[in-house]
Amino acid sequence: MFRRSNSSSRILNISSRLGSINKMKNPTMKEMLLSENLSEEQIEGMVNTFLENVKKGTWKSQGWPEIWTDYAVSKLAINAYSRVLARRYKDCGICVNCFCPGFTQTSMTRGKGTHTAADAAEVGARLALLPPHELQTGKFYIGFSPGIVSKL
């Protein structure tokens, strides 16, 4: 699926802390998301379960994130998929990470936020272009300090 390169290749998914596993209250889904053997099929199953819960009107009682639920579930899925890819391509020279720019001035925040979308894009570009000796995989970068990082 990916073209191999002589240098390190990078995937940087723009995400959100709203997609953190600790936002998931459903213990079965949380356990699945924490699994070291998490698969694409399981992630797809989680998203389909969420959609079914929404159709039935039961999503609130099923332990899904409470704030901006649809957005949070989409970010849970991208974070989980990034973990799967980071594990799969770890020894192939492809680094897969996520970046949460924080509270950014966008239409979603109605122009409120601590920084502009251009500022967030600049930090994202710097992360994506880190020198190979500084490049890690399977990380979740938060905000504007490259020192703030956690495991996906």
Phi, psi and omega in degrees: 000323181255142175282130180286145181233153176291334177258179179288133175264155185223144169233124177235107179270132177278124187227204182202150173294342176297342177265017178289146182300329181293349176279345181275121181263345180286113186296327180293313180293320180298315179299317179298315181295331180277350184295137175290344181255022180306137182238164176300321181297321179293321178296315178299320177298320178298313181297317179296322177297317177301313180299320177295318178298322178295314179301322181277349182076021183252006186300326181296324182271359185260007174084021177283160179307145187269335184256130181044057191307309183298318178296314181298319179294321178297323179285326172302316181294316181292324177295316180295316180296324177297321176298317179299312180294319179300318179293316184295319187255013183308315183262017182248007180080017177245120179260131182238123182220169174238154179225125174256111182286350182087198186285097188254143179287099179222178176295329180296326180263009181056040177080358178273157179150170184267351181201165182276165175296325178296320177298316180296320179296322179297317178294317177301318179295319178298319178296317182293335184253020177304145177300148183308325181288345177257355186279127177246173175228154180074031182247156178239106181272136184240128172068212190256003178252115180299346178284343180271103184214146175220167178291142177296000000 
